[in-house]
Amino acid sequence: MNSIQRLRRDESGMSYVFVGFSMMAFISASMLAIDVGMLMTARSQAQNAADAGALAGATALIYDNWDDRSPTGPAVTNAVNASLQNKVMSGNVSVGPADVEFPLDPAGEPNRVKVTVYRNAAHGNPLNTMIAKYFGIATADIAATATAEAADANAMTCVKPFTIPDKWTEKQTPPWDGNDTYDAYDNKGQPLANPDIYIPADQPGYTGYNQERERGQILTIRAATGNNITVSFYFSLALGKPVLTGGAQYDWNIANCNTTSYYWGDLLTQEPGAMNGPTIQGAEALITKDPSAYWDTATNTVKGSAFGHSPRTFPIPLYDPIYYDSGKRNGRIADLKTANWIGFFLDHIEGNGIVGRIIPIAGIRDRNGGPAPQGLNPKAIRLVQ
């Protein structure tokens, strides 16, 4: 009896019991942390997939087709394909045309693309847990949503070193065509009875280029031979802040990307001389960088490029014809003031001119620039959610 009582009162070895239970709890918590870490990684990867899809959709709105938001349109298909290229824990996400939406921005503009991706039971691809399954949780659901927008850009970079006048309403010899000259005053400085009309981008009724409406329009530009404001004549520019002049720098700026940021209303510095030779030489070098790219008239887009965005597509600065004309008439330097930008796909060289197509172009949003005038063409692609 005494032996039984002693055994009942004996507490030796109890610490091993507590240590055993504690070890089980510690190991379980540690192993569960592995699942938690895996789920956090999966959530981050799913967000990357959604971000990529939203950005690709917004990019397609700008470069491919602003209006086509159908399930088979470029915005939806690019969004889906970009999302699927991003794995989540080595597995595909579930995303389809129904998961791509086009919400309005706070101002009511239809410039946003929203993409949702899934790895969950409802879509047949949940994540398998490693330890939680022993506690009755065999799978976990993951989803992520991203929204990108093609917002109004207020600045531009990688511009080429030549500028053409912005578009006006031709009154002297309508309709407006590539041979027209902006005329609002006679040679004595007196207003014409029926002057050509230019309304800038910051005013209602802007008359300038619209790169979406005029997508695919052929544009042939040649070096200006005087100071007339002619549709197809360009003035050569010296780029940079500070400005760098000279033929070698000018040639380089055509074949490459000058990263100087330009803003609406910036004054542009004209190169002395027409720079016709360096223009053709730079254009030839640019074509060589992406020789297989071509303009597809069926889709009004660039095809065959070796790049996601062909280097042969670039922004051309447009100058304000009124501002230039005013300077010319008032005896000061005829200044070139930035009025807008258009996208230009360099198709080929023809004699002393370069021939291309108007195409939408993306710009940037720069905190150093002011608000973008309503008529500016470029859009800046950014994630907003």
C-alpha positions in Angstrom: 0.0 0.0 0.0 2.8 2.3 0.9 4.5 1.6 -2.5 1.3 2.6 -4.3 0.9 5.8 -2.3 4.6 6.7 -2.9 4.1 6.1 -6.7 1.0 8.2 -6.7 2.8 11.1 -5.0 6.0 10.7 -7.0 6.4 13.7 -9.4 9.7 12.7 -10.9 9.6 12.6 -14.7 6.7 15.0 -15.0 9.0 17.6 -16.5 9.5 15.3 -19.4 5.8 15.3 -20.0 5.6 19.1 -20.1 8.7 19.2 -22.3 7.1 16.7 -24.6 3.9 18.7 -24.9 5.8 22.0 -25.3 7.9 20.5 -28.0 4.8 19.3 -29.9 3.3 22.8 -29.6 6.5 24.5 -30.7 7.0 22.1 -33.6 3.4 22.6 -34.7 3.6 26.3 -34.5 6.9 26.3 -36.5 5.5 24.1 -39.1 2.3 26.2 -39.4 4.6 29.2 -39.8 5.9 27.5 -43.0 2.3 27.4 -44.3 1.8 31.0 -43.3 5.0 32.0 -45.1 4.0 30.1 -48.2 0.6 31.8 -48.3 2.2 35.2 -47.9 4.6 34.5 -50.8 1.7 33.2 -52.8 -0.3 36.3 -52.1 2.6 38.5 -53.2 3.0 36.5 -56.4 -0.7 36.6 -57.2 -0.5 40.4 -56.8 2.4 40.5 -59.2 0.2 38.6 -61.7 -2.7 41.0 -61.3 -0.5 44.0 -61.6 1.1 42.7 -64.8 -2.3 42.0 -66.3 -3.7 45.5 -65.4 -0.7 47.3 -66.8 -0.8 45.2 -70.0 -4.4 46.0 -70.4 -3.9 49.7 -70.0 -1.0 49.6 -72.4 -3.1 47.9 -75.0 -5.8 50.6 -74.7 -3.2 53.2 -75.7 -1.2 51.4 -78.4 -3.7 48.9 -79.9 -7.3 50.0 -79.5 -8.9 52.4 -77.1 -12.4 51.5 -77.9 -12.3 47.7 -78.2 -13.0 46.3 -74.7 -14.6 43.1 -75.9 -13.5 39.6 -74.6 -11.4 39.1 -77.7 -10.1 42.6 -78.0 -6.4 43.5 -77.4 -7.0 45.1 -74.0 -8.6 41.9 -72.5 -6.4 39.4 -74.3 -3.2 41.2 -73.3 -4.3 41.5 -69.7 -5.1 37.8 -69.5 -1.9 36.7 -71.2 0.3 38.9 -69.0 -1.3 37.6 -65.9 -0.9 34.0 -66.9 2.8 34.5 -67.5 3.2 35.1 -63.7 3.2 31.8 -61.7 1.9 31.5 -58.1 3.9 28.9 -56.3 4.9 27.3 -59.6 1.2 27.0 -60.6 -1.0 28.9 -63.1 -3.4 31.5 -61.8 -7.0 31.4 -63.0 -7.9 34.5 -65.0 -10.2 34.9 -68.0 -12.0 37.6 -70.0 -14.7 37.8 -67.3 -12.0 38.8 -64.8 -11.0 41.9 -66.7 -13.1 44.9 -66.1 -13.1 48.6 -67.2 -14.1 50.8 -64.3 -14.3 54.6 -64.6 -11.9 56.8 -62.8 -13.2 59.3 -60.2 -13.8 61.9 -62.9 -15.9 59.4 -64.8 -13.4 58.8 -67.6 -13.2 55.2 -69.0 -9.4 54.9 -68.7 -9.0 52.1 -66.2 -8.4 48.3 -66.4 -9.1 46.1 -63.4 -7.8 42.5 -63.3 -8.5 39.8 -60.7 -6.6 36.5 -60.5 -7.3 33.4 -58.5 -5.9 30.3 -57.1 -8.8 28.9 -55.2 -11.2 26.0 -54.9 -13.9 27.7 -56.9 -11.6 27.8 -59.9 -10.2 24.4 -59.3 -6.6 25.4 -58.4 -6.3 26.0 -54.7 -3.0 26.0 -52.9 -2.1 22.8 -51.1 -1.0 23.3 -47.5 2.0 21.4 -46.0 1.2 21.2 -42.3 -2.2 22.7 -41.9 -3.7 19.7 -43.7 -3.0 17.7 -40.5 -5.2 20.1 -38.7 -8.1 19.7 -41.2 -7.1 22.5 -43.6 -5.9 20.8 -46.7 -6.0 23.8 -49.1 -6.1 27.6 -49.0 -7.6 30.2 -51.4 -5.7 33.1 -52.8 -6.9 36.0 -55.0 -5.5 39.4 -55.9 -6.9 42.4 -57.7 -5.1 45.3 -59.5 -6.3 48.4 -61.3 -4.2 50.4 -63.8 -5.1 53.5 -65.7 -4.0 55.3 -68.8 -4.1 58.8 -67.2 -3.3 62.1 -68.9 0.4 62.6 -69.2 2.0 66.0 -68.4 5.5 65.3 -69.8 7.3 63.4 -72.4 10.7 61.9 -72.8 12.7 60.2 -75.6 11.4 62.9 -78.1 13.2 63.1 -81.4 15.1 66.3 -82.4 12.7 67.7 -85.0 9.3 69.3 -84.7 6.4 69.9 -87.0 3.5 72.4 -86.5 0.4 71.2 -84.6 -2.7 70.9 -86.7 -5.0 73.8 -87.5 -8.3 74.3 -89.3 -7.4 75.3 -92.8 -9.5 78.2 -94.2 -7.3 79.5 -97.0 -7.1 76.3 -99.1 -9.4 73.7 -97.5 -9.3 70.9 -96.8 -6.2 70.6 -94.6 -3.5 68.5 -96.2 0.2 67.9 -96.1 1.0 70.9 -98.3 -0.9 73.6 -96.4 0.8 76.6 -94.8 -0.6 78.3 -91.7 -1.7 81.8 -92.8 -3.5 84.2 -90.5 -1.9 87.5 -91.6 -0.8 89.0 -94.9 2.8 90.1 -95.6 2.2 93.5 -94.1 1.1 92.0 -90.8 -2.6 92.6 -91.3 -5.2 90.0 -90.4 -6.6 88.0 -93.3 -10.3 88.1 -93.9 -10.6 84.4 -93.5 -7.5 83.3 -91.5 -6.5 79.7 -90.6 -7.6 78.8 -87.1 -5.5 77.2 -84.4 -6.9 76.5 -80.9 -4.4 75.2 -78.4 -4.7 72.1 -76.3 -5.6 74.0 -73.1 -8.7 75.6 -74.7 -12.1 74.2 -75.7 -12.3 73.1 -79.3 -8.7 72.1 -79.7 -7.9 71.9 -83.4 -4.6 69.9 -83.1 -3.7 66.3 -83.9 -5.7 63.5 -82.2 -3.5 60.4 -82.3 -6.3 58.0 -81.7 -8.7 59.5 -84.4 -5.8 59.9 -86.8 -4.1 56.5 -86.0 -2.5 55.1 -89.1 -2.5 58.3 -91.1 0.6 58.6 -93.3 2.8 61.5 -92.5 5.8 62.5 -94.6 8.1 65.1 -93.2 11.0 67.0 -94.7 13.5 69.6 -93.6 12.1 73.1 -93.7 13.6 75.4 -96.4 12.4 78.7 -94.9 10.4 80.0 -91.9 7.0 79.2 -93.3 4.7 77.1 -91.1 4.0 74.1 -93.4 2.3 70.9 -92.4 5.0 68.5 -93.6 8.1 70.6 -92.9 10.1 70.1 -89.7 12.5 72.3 -87.9 15.6 70.6 -86.4 16.0 70.8 -82.6 18.9 70.7 -80.2 17.9 68.7 -77.2 18.9 68.5 -73.6 18.9 70.6 -70.5 21.4 72.2 -70.9 21.1 72.1 -74.7 23.7 70.2 -76.7 24.1 71.2 -80.3 25.9 69.7 -83.3 25.4 67.1 -86.0 26.8 64.2 -84.0 24.6 64.8 -81.0 21.6 65.4 -83.3 22.2 62.1 -85.1 22.5 60.3 -81.8 19.2 61.7 -80.5 17.4 60.3 -83.5 18.9 56.8 -83.3 18.6 56.6 -79.5 16.5 57.9 -76.5 17.3 61.3 -75.1 15.9 61.0 -71.6 15.4 64.8 -71.1 11.8 65.5 -69.9 9.8 68.1 -71.8 6.6 69.7 -70.7 3.7 71.4 -72.4 4.6 75.0 -73.1 8.4 74.4 -73.1 10.4 76.4 -75.6 12.4 74.3 -78.0 15.9 75.3 -79.3 16.3 75.2 -83.1 19.5 73.7 -84.5 21.2 76.0 -87.0 20.8 74.6 -90.4 18.3 72.0 -91.8 20.2 69.0 -90.6 18.8 67.0 -93.5 21.8 64.6 -93.8 22.0 63.8 -90.1 18.2 63.3 -90.0 18.4 60.6 -92.8 21.5 59.0 -91.2 19.8 58.8 -87.8 16.6 57.5 -89.3 18.5 54.7 -91.1 20.3 53.7 -87.9 16.9 53.6 -86.1 15.4 51.3 -88.8 18.4 49.0 -88.5 17.6 48.5 -84.8 14.3 46.8 -85.6 14.3 45.9 -89.3 11.4 43.4 -89.2 8.9 45.9 -87.8 6.1 46.9 -90.2 2.8 48.7 -90.2 -0.2 46.3 -90.4 -3.0 48.2 -92.2 -5.5 45.6 -91.1 -5.1 46.3 -87.4 -3.5 49.8 -87.6 -0.7 48.6 -85.4 3.0 47.8 -85.6 3.7 44.1 -86.2 6.9 42.0 -86.5 8.9 44.0 -83.9 11.7 42.2 -82.0 10.7 44.4 -79.0 7.7 44.8 -76.9 7.6 48.4 -78.0 9.5 49.1 -81.3 12.2 51.8 -81.0 10.9 52.9 -84.4 7.8 54.2 -82.6 8.6 57.5 -80.9 7.1 60.9 -80.0 7.4 64.0 -82.2 7.0 67.3 -80.5 4.4 69.6 -82.1 5.0 73.4 -82.0 2.4 76.1 -81.6 1.9 77.8 -85.0 0.4 81.0 -83.5 3.3 81.5 -81.2 5.9 80.9 -83.9 4.0 83.2 -86.4 3.7 85.9 -83.8 7.5 85.9 -83.2 8.2 86.0 -86.9 5.9 89.0 -87.4 7.0 91.0 -84.4 10.7 90.9 -85.1 11.8 88.6 -82.3 13.2 85.1 -82.7 10.5 82.9 -84.0 10.3 80.6 -81.0 9.1 77.0 -81.1 6.9 76.3 -78.2 5.7 72.8 -77.3 2.0 72.5 -78.1 1.6 68.7 -78.0 3.2 65.4 -79.0 2.2 62.7 -81.5 3.4 59.1 -81.8 5.1 58.3 -85.1 6.1 54.9 -86.5 9.1 55.4 -88.8 8.2 53.3 -91.8 10.8 54.1 -94.4 13.0 56.8 -96.0 11.8 58.4 -99.2 14.3 60.7 -100.9 15.1 63.5 -98.4 12.1 62.8 -96.2 11.0 60.3 -93.7 7.7 58.5 -94.0 5.7 57.1 -91.1 2.3 56.6 -89.5 0.6 58.4 -86.7 0.2 56.1 -83.7 -0.7 56.7 -80.0 2.2 57.2 -77.7 2.6 56.9 -73.9 4.0 59.8 -71.9 4.9 60.3 -68.2 3.5 62.0 -65.2 6.1 64.3 -63.7 5.6 66.1 -60.4 7.7 69.0 -61.8 5.1 69.6 -64.5 1.8 71.3 -64.2 -1.6 69.7 -64.9 -2.0 68.2 -68.3 -4.2 70.3 -70.7 -7.3 68.5 -71.7 -6.2 68.2 -75.4 -2.8 66.6 -74.8 -2.4 63.3 -76.6 0.0 61.1 -74.5 -1.3 58.9 -71.7 0.7 57.8 -68.7 0.3 54.2 -67.6 0.3 53.6 -63.8 -1.1 51.4 -61.1 -3.8 53.0 -59.0 -5.0 50.1 -56.8 
